[in-house]
Amino acid sequence: MISVLIGILTFVLIIVALFLILVVLAQRAKSDSGMAAMGGGMMESAFGPDTSNVLSRLTIRGAIVFFVLSFLIFLGYIRLRSHPAGAREALPNIPAPAASASAPAPAPASTQPTVPAVSIPTTAAPDAAKTTTQSSPPAKSP
């Protein structure tokens, strides 16, 4: 669907490009003394006395159409590249391998190395019984 739309937009873009080429060639040059590419009198009789205004407006509108069509074709190609024709929007169906009941499941491998437990005996310091703490003097009672 997108590729057909891209083809149609490309054809229209080519037509707009040819139109722009002809309109730009038909415009009167700034240094020209009244002679246009298609003949001075013929242009004024076809478009009227505001020939330069008509042609400049056609050039501006044609350029806008040209750039919009170019951008739309660019977006279409991005869409085609990011969403291939064979791919669907659903998740892929991946079959799981069948697990047999006779074989035990392997134990999960731990990522941390096993370290043997080491017990460190704790003993009281020999001077702990001899040491005294200083305390504040007892408060006098009234």
Secondary structure, DSSP 8 states (H G I E B T S, - for coil): -HHHHHHHHHHHHHHHHHHHHHHHHHS--TT-SS--TT-HHHHHHHH-TTHHHHHHHHHHHHHHHHHHHHHHHHHHHHHHHHS-TT--SS----------SSS-------SS-------------TTTTT------------
